[in-house]
């Protein structure tokens, strides 16, 4: 619009009176400062005093807008107009223009002028302080400032200088005298926060940085530090702030890559995933990379993200990042092929295709880094071997139901290819232990005892000083009942790591097994000597089934009873009582268990049975209940210990039936119900009482809802109510995720597969059935309840927490199987 037309339009608008004033305010509030200036200029001509503030605000807004856009000359012109209206306001506003133009001396001079005539702390004073510090002009004339301000400014200058030199103590000393009421207090908190950040004291850093005055220069500087420390997921608004992201990169020491990463982060946030990847490829010559550094981290991030995206987006992203597009980039080929191989695993491709993808990856590794190719080959074949040797349910339909015969051993995903991969890994690196350990574990799964024994003998010759080899050989000898040889290997392994308690436990178990064998043969002296040997490794007053003295004395006492050495048995029992670290009931129940399992008649254990009956007929105690359950759950088939006799098991169930509404720690209730749901009939009836009580306390408790699910949906019910079961299971899994119940999260998804199999069986049978479904009614046909056709669900016992040993019920955790590969 021409100036002439604009003037005509303005005159026409002025005729509207108050409407024109409303229009000016509307432009101002909406950030349309150019239009606001035009309208306020006309209003100011008619009523200067009334509209002075409005015109000033419009000019100030237009000035800030042009500064933000980098239009410095235009901003200077607006500032000149603002100066005519209010020199003081123009002087304060000029600070940023001077800084943007690099005129630090002028900026400092203007800041000193503002501070010399201002009292208190307001936005104008805060801006002047920030300018004076940011200008960092130690030659600026500061005579107009008070002595305290000059001292505080010099302290901040010195602190920032010390901080840039890495002298944290010097920086803290420089700001120590600055008062928290000083105009420079925000800068003091920034220095203290940065010192704490670089000293890795995150709580102190957060406490200091959060005290900074909002909307100040120190606050803007502190934000990337806070975001890095708190490591919270970035919201969309924060993630789209490229300036903030770039500053975070600079703080982390990546100045050269800051802008590229900030732009890539922005593109990813707005779901332009492929463009984000392409931008990094174009902006960073070293991306992707296989050498240590930032580019390697970015490569791992970008080439793994396809597995985190929704299925369709992830597939599109995968296609884009694995296309070569005419480029010849070895590192890009490396990452692309690795991603394709992992993706083939995720979508459960055929084993031959998965192996082909990984072998292509090995070929690329050979061309990229030939010196490391043997190591990569070992890792890859070991990983694929582990993948193919996993146990599966097999290919039979409705595998959850026992219509088919079960094999003698576990069904592996692809045993033939697994063995090929393990042998290839050994061939690639014959002097490395891990591939041979993996092959040994595989042969153990497949039950090939002869080959396993030969392999272990070879490994002992090749790796005589390896604890894992000696341990595995010792355990194998225990399984073969070659106890002398087993003890030799286990003690050699223990000598390599005397602090390994689990290895000590295995040695003690070897003593127990060997002593039983000697005791049966009548070689009593050797059996007694092994007790002394076991006691040396164990501890007195420890509540542990293997490493506790009381349980060892109890075992040797039972051996004496078996050998009709009653006096010796009684003496050993008294020593067991003297060294016990558990409740008396638990030790009596343990003794009754091993005596029953080893063939000692009940008539010879009357005292113990009488004590047990007296206690279990008495008042309920949750601690006693837990002791009973841990004894009932204890088994050691190699040592001939299986399960409680029926009469004692019945007593335990009766005892547990009185505790459903008793106050107890939740974890104890979980353990009790976990035991009861594995017992048919009375056990599940008793468990129902506990579950109902705890769901009354918290209806959304994932663990107890899962237990209720197990009892509400046996197979014959599951056949009829698959939809309800699936809905309840989804709710349970969601609640378990919120409550971080890892046991439920591990077990519940398995039932999803069984529900699908039940639904598939329903679909298969429906064409042969009448529409009325009478055949499914419990009252019409008894065959649906026949446990030979539909046995109870394989309900998992609650997984022991880290504080509890699954083999002993005591406060120890067995070592996890060793894992290889961080590459995958």
C-alpha positions in Angstrom: 0.0 0.0 0.0 1.4 3.4 -0.9 2.1 6.1 1.7 -0.8 8.2 0.3 -3.3 5.4 0.6 -1.9 4.5 4.1 -2.5 8.1 5.3 -6.1 8.0 3.9 -6.7 4.7 5.6 -5.4 6.0 8.9 -7.6 9.2 8.7 -10.5 6.9 7.9 -9.7 4.8 11.0 -9.4 7.8 13.3 -13.0 8.6 12.6 -13.9 5.5 14.6 -12.6 6.9 17.9 -12.4 4.2 20.6 -12.6 1.5 18.0 -9.2 2.7 16.6 -7.7 2.6 20.1 -8.9 -1.0 20.5 -7.4 -1.9 17.1 -4.0 -0.4 18.2 -4.1 -2.4 21.4 -5.1 -5.6 19.5 -2.1 -5.1 17.1 0.2 -4.6 20.1 -1.0 -7.7 22.0 -0.8 -9.8 18.9 2.8 -8.8 18.2 2.0 -6.9 15.0 4.3 -4.0 16.1 4.6 -2.4 12.7 0.8 -1.9 12.5 0.7 -0.9 16.1 3.2 1.8 15.6 1.2 3.2 12.6 -2.0 3.4 14.6 -0.5 4.7 17.8 1.4 7.4 15.9 -1.9 8.8 14.7 -3.5 8.5 18.1 -0.4 10.2 19.7 -0.8 13.2 17.5 -4.4 13.8 18.8 -3.7 12.9 22.5 0.1 12.8 23.2 0.0 12.2 26.9 -2.7 9.5 26.8 -1.1 7.4 24.1 2.6 8.0 24.9 3.0 4.6 26.7 1.3 2.8 23.9 3.5 4.2 21.2 6.6 3.5 23.4 5.5 -0.1 23.8 4.9 -0.5 20.1 8.4 0.9 19.2 10.0 -1.2 21.9 8.3 -4.3 20.6 9.3 -3.5 17.0 12.8 -2.9 18.1 13.1 -6.3 19.8 11.4 -8.0 16.8 14.0 -6.6 14.4 16.9 -7.4 16.7 15.7 -11.0 16.9 15.6 -11.2 13.1 19.2 -9.7 12.8 17.9 -6.5 11.2 20.4 -4.4 13.1 20.2 -1.2 11.0 16.4 -1.2 11.0 16.5 -1.8 14.7 18.8 1.2 15.1 16.3 3.4 13.2 13.5 2.3 15.5 15.7 2.9 18.5 16.2 6.5 17.3 12.5 7.1 17.3 12.2 5.5 20.7 14.9 7.9 22.0 12.8 10.9 21.0 10.0 9.6 23.2 12.0 8.4 26.2 15.8 8.7 26.3 15.9 6.5 29.4 14.0 3.7 27.8 16.1 4.0 24.6 19.3 3.9 26.7 18.2 0.6 28.3 17.1 -0.9 25.0 20.3 0.1 23.3 22.3 -2.5 25.4 21.4 -5.4 23.2 22.0 -3.5 20.0 25.5 -2.6 21.1 26.2 -6.3 22.1 24.8 -7.6 18.8 27.1 -5.2 16.8 30.1 -6.1 19.0 30.3 -2.6 20.4 31.2 -3.8 23.9 32.6 -0.5 25.1 29.4 1.3 24.2 27.3 -1.5 25.8 29.3 -1.3 29.0 29.0 2.5 29.1 25.3 2.4 28.7 25.0 -0.2 31.4 27.0 1.8 33.8 24.8 4.8 33.1 21.7 2.8 34.0 23.2 1.2 37.1 24.5 4.6 38.4 21.0 6.0 38.6 19.0 3.0 39.7 18.1 1.6 43.1 16.9 -1.9 43.8 16.7 -4.9 41.4 14.3 -4.7 38.5 14.3 -5.8 34.9 16.2 -2.8 33.7 18.9 -3.2 36.3 19.1 -7.0 35.6 19.6 -6.3 31.9 22.3 -3.7 32.7 24.1 -6.1 35.0 23.9 -8.8 32.3 25.3 -6.5 29.7 28.1 -5.3 31.8 29.2 -8.8 32.6 28.7 -10.0 29.0 30.6 -7.1 27.5 33.6 -8.1 29.8 35.3 -4.8 29.3 37.6 -4.2 32.2 38.6 -0.8 30.8 35.1 0.6 31.0 34.8 3.7 33.2 33.2 2.4 36.4 33.6 5.5 38.6 29.8 6.2 38.5 29.2 2.8 40.1 29.1 2.2 43.9 32.1 0.6 45.5 30.2 -2.6 46.2 29.0 -2.9 42.6 32.5 -2.4 41.3 33.8 -5.1 43.8 31.0 -7.6 42.8 31.6 -7.0 39.1 35.3 -7.6 39.5 34.6 -10.7 41.5 32.4 -12.1 38.6 35.0 -11.2 36.0 37.7 -13.0 38.0 35.4 -16.0 38.7 34.6 -16.5 35.0 38.3 -16.1 34.1 39.2 -18.8 36.7 36.4 -21.0 35.5 37.6 -20.8 31.9 41.0 -21.9 33.1 39.6 -24.9 35.0 40.4 -23.4 38.4 37.2 -24.3 40.2 38.5 -23.4 43.7 39.7 -20.0 42.5 36.3 -19.3 40.8 34.4 -20.2 44.1 36.7 -18.0 46.1 36.2 -15.1 43.8 32.4 -15.0 44.2 32.4 -15.9 47.9 32.1 -12.2 49.1 29.1 -11.4 46.7 25.9 -11.0 48.7 22.8 -12.9 47.7 21.0 -9.5 47.6 23.5 -8.1 45.1 22.4 -7.2 41.6 25.1 -9.7 40.5 23.7 -12.6 42.7 22.4 -14.5 39.6 25.9 -14.5 38.2 27.2 -15.8 41.5 24.7 -18.7 41.4 25.7 -19.4 37.8 29.4 -19.6 38.7 28.6 -21.9 41.7 26.3 -24.1 39.6 28.9 -24.4 36.8 31.6 -25.3 39.4 29.5 -28.0 40.9 28.6 -29.2 37.4 32.3 -29.6 36.4 33.0 -31.2 39.8 30.3 -33.8 39.0 28.2 -32.7 42.0 24.8 -32.6 40.3 22.6 -32.0 43.3 24.6 -28.9 44.2 24.6 -27.7 40.6 20.8 -28.0 40.4 20.3 -26.2 43.7 22.5 -23.3 42.6 21.3 -22.9 39.0 17.6 -23.0 40.1 18.2 -19.9 42.2 19.0 -17.7 39.2 16.6 -14.9 38.3 14.3 -16.0 35.5 14.6 -14.5 32.0 18.1 -13.2 32.7 21.3 -14.0 30.8 22.5 -16.4 33.5 19.2 -18.2 33.3 19.6 -18.7 29.6 23.1 -19.9 30.2 22.0 -22.3 32.9 19.3 -24.0 31.0 21.4 -26.4 28.9 23.3 -27.3 32.1 20.1 -28.2 33.9 18.8 -30.2 30.9 22.0 -32.2 30.7 22.0 -32.8 34.5 18.4 -33.8 34.9 18.4 -36.0 31.8 14.6 -35.7 31.6 13.0 -36.6 28.2 12.9 -33.4 26.2 9.4 -32.1 25.5 8.6 -31.2 22.0 9.0 -27.5 22.6 12.5 -28.0 24.2 13.6 -30.5 21.6 12.7 -28.1 18.8 14.8 -25.3 20.3 17.9 -25.6 18.1 19.7 -22.9 20.0 19.3 -24.8 23.3 20.3 -28.1 21.8 23.4 -26.5 20.2 24.4 -25.0 23.5 24.1 -28.4 25.2 26.4 -29.8 22.6 28.9 -27.0 23.2 28.8 -27.5 26.9 29.5 -31.2 26.3 32.6 -30.2 24.2 31.2 -30.7 20.7 31.4 -27.2 19.2 32.0 -28.2 15.6 29.0 -30.6 15.5 26.6 -28.5 17.6 24.6 -26.9 14.8 24.3 -30.1 12.8 23.1 -32.1 15.8 20.6 -29.4 16.8 19.1 -29.4 13.3 19.0 -33.2 13.2 17.3 -33.2 16.6 14.7 -30.7 15.4 13.9 -32.8 12.3 13.6 -36.0 14.4 11.2 -34.2 16.8 8.8 -33.2 14.0 8.9 -36.9 12.7 11.1 -36.3 9.7 13.3 -39.2 10.7 14.8 -39.9 7.3 15.6 -36.2 6.7 17.3 -36.1 10.2 19.5 -39.0 9.2 20.2 -37.5 5.8 21.1 -34.1 7.3 23.8 -35.7 9.6 25.2 -37.7 6.6 25.5 -34.4 4.7 26.7 -32.2 7.5 29.2 -34.5 9.3 31.8 -36.1 7.1 32.6 -38.6 9.8 29.0 -39.9 10.1 28.4 -42.8 10.2 31.6 -44.1 11.8 33.0 -47.2 13.4 35.7 -45.5 15.4 35.3 -44.2 18.9 33.9 -40.7 19.4 30.8 -38.7 18.9 30.2 -40.0 15.4 30.2 -43.6 16.7 27.6 -42.7 19.3 25.4 -41.0 16.7 25.8 -44.0 14.5 24.6 -46.4 17.2 21.7 -44.1 17.9 20.5 -43.6 14.4 20.9 -47.1 13.2 19.1 -48.5 16.2 16.2 -46.1 16.2 14.3 -48.1 13.6 13.6 -50.7 16.3 12.0 -48.0 18.6 9.6 -46.5 16.0 6.1 -47.7 15.2 6.2 -50.6 12.8 5.4 -48.8 9.5 7.6 -45.8 10.3 10.4 -48.0 11.4 10.3 -50.1 8.2 10.3 -46.9 6.0 13.2 -45.5 8.0 15.1 -48.8 7.7 14.6 -48.8 3.9 15.9 -45.2 3.6 19.0 -45.6 5.8 20.1 -48.9 4.2 19.9 -47.7 0.6 23.3 -46.9 -0.8 22.1 -44.1 -3.1 25.3 -44.4 -5.2 27.5 -43.7 -2.2 30.5 -45.8 -1.4 31.0 -45.5 2.3 32.4 -48.5 4.1 31.2 -47.4 7.6 27.7 -46.8 6.2 27.7 -50.3 4.6 28.8 -51.7 8.0 25.9 -50.1 9.9 23.3 -50.7 7.2 24.1 -54.4 7.0 24.2 -54.8 10.8 20.8 -53.1 11.0 19.3 -55.4 8.3 20.7 -58.5 10.2 19.1 -57.4 13.5 15.9 -56.5 11.7 15.7 -60.0 10.2 16.0 -61.3 13.8 13.2 -59.0 15.0 10.7 -60.0 12.4 11.6 -63.7 13.0 12.9 -64.5 9.5 13.9 -68.0 8.5 17.1 -69.1 10.1 18.9 -69.5 6.8 18.1 -65.8 5.9 19.2 -64.5 9.3 22.5 -66.4 9.0 23.0 -65.1 5.4 22.5 -61.5 6.6 25.0 -61.9 9.4 27.5 -63.6 7.0 27.2 -60.6 4.7 28.0 -58.4 7.7 31.1 -60.5 8.4 32.2 -59.9 4.7 31.8 -56.2 5.1 33.8 -56.2 8.3 36.6 -58.0 6.6 36.8 -55.2 4.0 36.4 -52.4 6.6 38.8 -53.7 9.2 40.6 -56.9 8.2 42.7 -57.0 11.3 39.6 -57.3 13.5 37.6 -59.6 11.2 38.4 -62.7 13.1 37.1 -61.2 16.4 33.9 -60.0 14.7 33.4 -63.4 13.1 33.7 -65.1 16.6 31.2 -62.6 18.1 28.7 -62.9 15.3 28.7 -66.6 15.0 28.5 -66.9 18.8 25.5 -64.5 18.8 23.7 -66.4 16.0 24.5 -69.7 17.7 22.9 -68.5 20.9 19.8 -67.3 18.9 19.3 -70.6 17.2 19.9 -72.7 20.3 17.0 -71.1 22.2 14.3 -73.4 23.4 11.0 -73.2 21.6 7.5 -74.8 21.9 8.0 -76.6 18.6 5.9 -76.4 15.4 3.0 -78.5 16.6 -0.3 -76.6 16.6 -1.8 -75.9 20.0 1.5 -76.7 21.6 0.1 -75.4 24.9 -2.2 -78.4 25.1 -0.8 -81.9 25.7 -2.2 -83.5 22.6 1.2 -84.3 21.3 4.0 -86.4 22.8 6.7 -84.5 24.4 10.3 -85.1 23.3 12.9 -86.4 25.6 14.9 -83.1 25.5 14.2 -79.4 24.8 13.2 -78.4 21.3 15.7 -75.9 20.0 15.0 -73.3 17.3 17.6 -74.8 14.9 20.1 -77.2 16.5 21.9 -78.0 13.3 22.6 -74.3 12.4 23.4 -73.5 16.1 26.1 -76.2 16.2 27.5 -74.9 12.8 27.7 -71.4 14.2 29.4 -72.4 17.4 32.0 -74.4 15.5 32.5 -71.5 13.1 33.1 -69.2 16.1 35.7 -71.7 17.5 37.4 -71.9 14.2 37.6 -68.1 13.9 39.2 -67.9 17.3 40.4 -71.3 18.6 42.3 -69.7 21.6 39.2 -67.9 22.9 37.3 -69.4 25.8 33.8 -68.1 25.2 32.8 -69.9 22.0 33.8 -73.2 23.6 31.8 -72.5 26.7 28.8 -71.7 24.4 29.3 -75.0 22.6 29.5 -76.8 25.9 26.2 -75.3 27.0 24.6 -76.3 23.7 25.8 -79.9 24.1 24.4 -79.9 27.6 21.0 -78.8 26.2 21.0 -81.5 23.6 22.0 -84.2 26.1 25.1 -85.3 24.1 27.0 -86.4 27.2 29.9 -88.1 25.5 30.8 -85.1 23.3 30.4 -82.8 26.2 32.8 -84.8 28.4 35.4 -84.8 25.6 35.0 -81.1 25.0 35.4 -80.3 28.7 38.5 -82.5 28.9 40.0 -80.6 26.0 39.0 -77.3 27.5 40.8 -78.1 30.8 44.0 -79.0 28.9 43.7 -75.8 26.9 42.5 -73.4 29.6 43.8 -74.9 32.9 43.6 -71.7 34.8 40.1 -70.6 33.8 37.6 -70.6 36.7 34.6 -71.1 34.4 36.1 -74.2 32.7 37.0 -75.8 36.1 33.6 -75.0 37.5 31.7 -76.4 34.5 33.9 -79.5 34.6 33.3 -79.9 38.3 29.5 -79.6 38.0 29.6 -82.1 35.1 31.5 -84.6 37.3 28.9 -84.1 40.0 26.2 -85.0 37.6 28.2 -88.1 36.6 28.6 -89.0 40.3 32.4 -88.7 39.9 32.6 -86.9 43.2 36.4 -87.1 43.9 37.1 -85.6 40.4 34.4 -83.0 40.9 35.8 -81.8 44.2 39.2 -81.5 42.7 38.0 -79.2 39.9 35.7 -77.1 42.2 38.5 -76.6 44.7 40.9 -75.5 41.9 38.3 -73.0 40.7 37.7 -71.8 44.3 41.4 -71.2 44.7 41.3 -68.8 41.7 38.4 -66.8 43.3 38.2 -67.5 47.1 35.4 -64.8 47.5 32.9 -66.6 45.2 30.3 -67.9 47.6 28.3 -69.7 45.0 31.4 -71.8 44.2 31.8 -72.5 47.9 28.2 -73.7 47.9 28.9 -76.1 45.1 31.9 -77.5 47.0 29.8 -78.0 50.0 27.2 -79.8 47.9 29.9 -82.0 46.5 30.9 -82.9 50.1 27.2 -83.7 50.9 26.8 -86.0 47.8 30.2 -87.7 48.4 29.4 -88.2 52.1 26.1 -89.8 51.3 27.8 -92.2 48.9 30.5 -93.1 51.6 27.8 -93.4 54.2 25.8 -95.9 52.1 28.9 -98.0 51.5 29.6 -97.9 55.3 32.8 -95.9 54.9 31.8 -93.7 57.9 35.2 -92.1 58.6 35.4 -90.6 55.2 31.8 -89.3 55.5 32.7 -87.7 58.8 35.8 -86.1 57.3 33.8 -84.5 54.6 31.5 -82.9 57.3 34.6 -81.2 58.7 35.7 -80.1 55.2 32.2 -78.7 54.5 32.1 -76.9 57.9 35.3 -75.1 57.1 33.7 -73.6 54.0 30.4 -72.8 55.7 29.4 -70.4 58.5 27.8 -70.8 61.9 24.5 -69.1 62.6 23.8 -68.6 58.9 20.3 -69.3 57.6 21.4 -70.9 54.3 20.6 -74.5 53.2 24.2 -75.2 52.1 26.5 -72.6 53.8 24.8 -72.7 57.2 26.4 -75.0 59.8 23.0 -76.1 61.3 21.7 -77.5 58.0 25.0 -79.4 57.5 24.8 -80.9 60.9 21.2 -81.9 60.2 22.2 -83.7 57.0 25.0 -85.6 58.7 22.6 -86.5 61.6 20.1 -87.9 59.1 23.0 -89.9 57.5 23.8 -91.3 60.9 20.1 -92.3 61.4 20.1 -94.1 58.1 23.2 -96.0 59.2 21.5 -96.7 62.6 24.0 -94.7 64.6 21.4 -93.1 66.8 23.7 -91.7 69.4 25.9 -90.0 66.8 22.7 -88.7 65.1 21.5 -87.1 68.4 24.8 -85.5 69.1 24.9 -84.0 65.5 21.3 -82.8 65.9 22.2 -80.9 69.2 25.1 -79.2 67.3 22.6 -78.3 64.6 20.4 -76.6 67.2 23.3 -74.8 68.8 24.5 -73.3 65.5 21.2 -72.5 63.9 20.6 -69.1 62.4 16.9 -69.8 61.6 13.7 -70.4 63.5 13.5 -73.7 65.4 10.4 -74.8 63.4 12.3 -74.4 60.1 15.2 -76.6 61.2 12.8 -79.3 62.5 10.9 -79.2 59.3 14.1 -79.4 57.2 15.3 -82.4 59.3 11.9 -84.1 58.8 12.1 -83.5 55.1 15.6 -85.0 54.6 14.8 -87.9 56.9 11.7 -88.8 54.9 13.5 -88.4 51.6 16.4 -90.6 52.7 14.2 -93.4 54.0 14.2 -92.8 57.7 10.9 -94.1 59.2 8.7 -91.5 60.9 8.8 -93.6 64.0 12.4 -92.7 64.4 11.7 -89.0 64.1 8.8 -88.8 66.5 10.2 -85.9 68.5 10.6 -83.7 65.4 7.2 -84.5 64.0 5.5 -83.8 67.4 7.2 -80.4 67.5 6.2 -79.6 64.0 2.5 -80.6 64.6 2.4 -78.6 67.8 3.7 -75.4 66.1 1.5 -75.8 63.0 -1.6 -76.4 65.1 -0.9 -73.2 67.1 -1.5 -69.5 66.2 -0.7 -68.3 62.7 2.6 -66.4 62.1 3.6 -65.1 58.7 7.3 -65.6 59.5 6.6 -69.3 60.4 4.5 -69.6 57.2 7.5 -68.3 55.1 9.8 -70.8 56.8 7.4 -73.6 55.9 7.1 -72.6 52.3 10.8 -72.3 51.8 11.3 -75.8 53.2 8.5 -77.1 51.0 10.0 -75.5 48.0 13.5 -76.8 48.7 14.7 -79.7 46.6 18.0 -81.2 45.6 17.3 -84.2 43.4 21.0 -85.1 43.2 21.0 -85.4 46.9 17.7 -87.3 47.0 15.7 -84.5 48.5 12.4 -84.0 46.6 9.3 -82.8 48.5 7.6 -82.8 51.9 5.8 -86.0 52.9 2.0 -85.7 52.3 1.1 -85.5 56.0 3.5 -82.6 56.6 2.4 -80.9 53.3 -1.2 -81.1 54.5 -0.2 -79.6 57.9 1.5 -76.7 56.1 -1.6 -76.1 53.9 -3.9 -76.1 57.0 -1.5 -73.7 58.8 -1.6 -71.3 55.8 -5.4 -71.4 55.6 -5.6 -69.4 58.9 -3.6 -66.4 57.6 -5.5 -65.0 54.7 -6.6 -61.8 56.5 -3.6 -61.5 58.9 -1.5 -58.4 58.8 1.9 -59.1 57.2 4.3 -57.5 54.8 3.1 -57.6 51.2 6.1 -59.5 50.0 5.4 -62.3 52.5 1.8 -62.5 51.2 3.2 -62.6 47.6 5.4 -65.6 48.5 2.6 -67.4 50.3 0.2 -67.0 47.4 2.9 -67.9 44.9 3.3 -71.3 46.7 -0.4 -71.9 47.1 -1.3 -71.4 43.4 1.0 -74.3 42.5 -1.1 -76.6 44.7 -4.4 -77.9 43.2 -7.7 -78.1 45.1 -7.2 -76.8 48.7 -4.2 -74.8 47.8 -6.0 -72.6 45.2 -9.0 -72.3 47.6 -6.7 -70.9 50.3 -4.9 -68.7 47.8 -8.3 -67.1 46.8 -8.7 -65.9 50.4 -5.3 -64.2 50.4 -5.8 -62.7 46.9 -9.3 -61.3 47.7 -7.9 -59.7 50.9 -5.0 -58.0 49.2 -7.2 -56.9 46.3 -9.6 -55.3 48.8 -6.6 -53.3 50.0 -5.5 -52.4 46.4 -7.7 -53.5 43.5 -5.0 -52.5 41.0 -2.2 -54.6 42.5 -0.8 -56.3 39.4 0.8 -59.3 41.2 -2.4 -60.3 43.0 -4.6 -59.7 39.9 -2.2 -62.0 38.0 -2.6 -64.7 40.7 -6.4 -64.3 40.5 -6.1 -64.6 36.7 -4.2 -67.9 37.1 -7.0 -69.3 39.3 -9.9 -67.9 37.3 -8.7 -69.2 33.9 -7.8 -72.9 34.0 -7.6 -74.5 30.5 -11.2 -75.6 30.3 -12.4 -72.1 31.2 -9.8 -70.5 28.9 -11.4 -72.4 26.0 -14.7 -70.6 26.6 -13.6 -67.2 27.7 -10.5 -66.3 25.6 -11.7 -62.7 25.0 -12.3 -62.0 28.7 -8.9 -63.6 29.6 -7.1 -61.6 27.0 -8.6 -58.3 28.2 -7.8 -59.0 31.8 -4.2 -60.1 30.9 -3.7 -56.8 29.0 -4.8 -54.8 32.1 -2.5 -56.8 34.3 0.5 -56.2 32.0 -0.3 -52.5 31.9 -0.5 -52.3 35.7 2.7 -54.3 36.1 4.5 -51.9 33.8 3.3 -48.9 35.9 4.3 -50.8 39.2 7.6 -52.1 37.7 6.7 -55.6 38.7 9.3 -57.4 36.6 8.2 -60.9 37.6 4.7 -60.3 36.2 6.1 -58.6 33.2 8.2 -61.7 32.5 5.5 -64.3 33.1 2.2 -62.7 31.9 3.1 -62.3 28.2 3.7 -66.1 28.0 0.0 -66.6 28.7 -0.9 -64.3 25.8 0.5 -67.0 23.5 -1.4 -69.7 25.2 -4.7 -67.7 25.0 -4.1 -67.4 21.2 -3.6 -71.1 21.0 -6.8 -71.7 22.9 -8.6 -69.4 20.5 -7.1 -71.1 17.5 -8.3 -74.5 18.9 -11.8 -73.1 19.4 -11.8 -71.9 15.7 -10.6 -75.3 14.6 -13.3 -77.2 16.6 -16.2 -74.8 16.0 -17.2 -76.1 12.5 -17.8 -79.6 14.0 -20.0 -78.3 16.9 -23.6 -77.4 17.4 -24.4 -73.8 17.7 -25.8 -74.1 21.2 -22.3 -74.9 22.7 -23.9 -77.3 25.1 -20.8 -79.5 24.8 -18.8 -76.9 26.6 -21.1 -76.8 29.7 -19.4 -78.3 32.8 -22.6 -80.1 33.8 -23.2 -81.9 30.5 -19.8 -83.6 29.9 -17.2 -84.7 32.3 -14.5 -85.2 29.8 -13.7 -81.5 29.6 -12.6 -81.7 33.3 -10.4 -84.7 32.8 -6.9 -83.7 33.8 -5.4 -86.2 31.5 -6.7 -84.1 28.6 -6.4 -80.6 30.1 -3.9 -80.6 32.9 -3.6 -77.5 35.0 -1.7 -74.5 33.6 2.0 -74.6 34.2 1.7 -71.8 36.9 5.1 -70.3 37.6 6.2 -69.9 41.1 7.0 -66.4 42.0 10.5 -65.5 40.9 12.8 -64.9 43.9 14.0 -61.4 44.4 17.6 -60.6 44.3 17.8 -61.1 48.0 16.8 -64.7 47.8 18.5 -67.8 46.3 16.0 -69.7 44.1 17.7 -73.0 45.1 17.8 -72.4 48.8 15.1 -69.9 49.7 17.8 -67.9 51.5 19.3 -64.5 51.0 21.8 -65.2 48.2 21.5 -65.0 44.4 23.0 -67.5 42.1 25.2 -66.1 39.4 23.6 -65.4 36.1 24.8 -67.1 32.9 27.6 -65.3 31.3 26.5 -63.3 28.3 28.6 -62.3 25.3 28.2 -59.4 22.8 27.6 -55.8 23.4 27.5 -55.5 19.6 24.0 -56.8 19.4 
